[in-house]
Amino acid sequence: MIIKDAPSNIIPMQSEDEVRLHLAAVYRLLAYFKMDDLIFTHASVRVPGEDTFLINPFGMLFREITPDVLVKLDFAGRVVGNDRYPANAAGFVIHGAILAANPDINCVIHTHTRSGVAMSCLQDGLMPINQFAIEFHKRIGYHDYEGIAFNMEEGARLNRDIAGNVALVLRNHGLLTVGANIPASFYFTYYLEQAAQVQMDVLASGRPILHPSPEVVEATMPQYTSAFNPPLAGQRMWPAMLRLLDAVDPTWRG
């Protein structure tokens, strides 16, 4: 018997103020875990009850972001309200396309980590050679590189390639995850990055790779909470992540 130990409740994020706070936490955590890229890459969240989403202001380091500086956009790319900062155009193309077309997705995170970019350049993509990677077995898509994401038409192809998956390898570019909520998407980002780091370390060693059997891979993937109830992914760890931020730098709350 498999004991499916998972939290029973999803952390409520039902207002704009709540999602602003938790998206700011995502940016601070990406900086803390060294998954940022100067002022580039982006994370977004749908504003509850609106056809709008929040994204980072273009030009700020992730460790500087607080809830009040996040930019609100509609799905036509217009800034909603009196935001002080511009948004990243490529961020709008990627995040706007995915959020507009997928009402079950509420958070999107895109990274350019060294390990993630390196793995994205491999023909094999993510290999199920470690426990981190097995969680993404049959749940990760691949999107061919089309240059910097300024072309609105690329959105349709991004949606084609993310369909039914929780993660996307942007070939020769980086990684992307999606979730029904903020903790889920961050959880997938953190463990996809772990999987990529382990894989690149193993390949760099030059030693023979020990592959789990296909039968073990197939049996292991459904054991994850994120497999049998994807919205619960990250719920147990999220309060601990907020406590970490409060201990490191409580200014993240604004």
C-alpha positions, 0 to 999 in steps of 0.5 A: 500500500502507498501512503499518500501523505499530503496536506489536506488544504490549499493555502488560500490566495483569493485576493490581489493583495494575497497573490502579490505577497506570495509572488514577491516571495517567489522572486525573493526565493529565486534570488536566495536559491540563486535561480535568478539572472540579473534583472531577466526572467520572470514569474507571474500569477493570475489576479483572482477574479480578473483577466489580468496578471502580475509580473516583475517590473523590468529593471529590478533585481529579484532580491529588490522585489516587494508586493507593491512594485509588481506590474499588473497587465491585461492579456492585451499587454496593457498596464492596468493601474498606475504602475511605476515600472515597465514590464518585460516584453518577452515576459508578457509574450510567454506568461500572457500566452500561457495564462490566457489560454489555460484557466487552470494555470494560475502561476508561471515561472521561467528561469535561466539557470546555468544547469537549466540552460545546459540541460536545455541544450542536450538532445536527450533533455531531462533524463530520468536518472535521479529521484528529482527527475523521475517526478517529471517523467511524462510530465515535461514538454519541449519547445524549440528555440525561436529566438528571444520571445518577442513574437506573439505568434510563439504563444500558440506553440508554447501552449501546444508544448506545455499542454498536459505538462507541469514543466517545459524545457525551452530548448537552448534557452532555459526552463519553465514551470506552471501550477494551479497556484504559486506554491505548486509552480515554485515547487516544480521550479525548485525540483526541476532545477535540482534534477538539472543540476544533478544530471549535469554533474553526473554527465560532467563526471564522465563516469558510467550512468546507472539508470533506474529500470523503466519499471521502477521509473513508471512505478515511482512517478505516481508516488509523488503528491504532485502526481496524484493531486497536482494543486497540493504540490508545494503546500506543505513546504510553502510556509517554511519558505516564507519563514525562511524569507522572514529570517533572511530579510523581512523587507520582502513583505514591503 
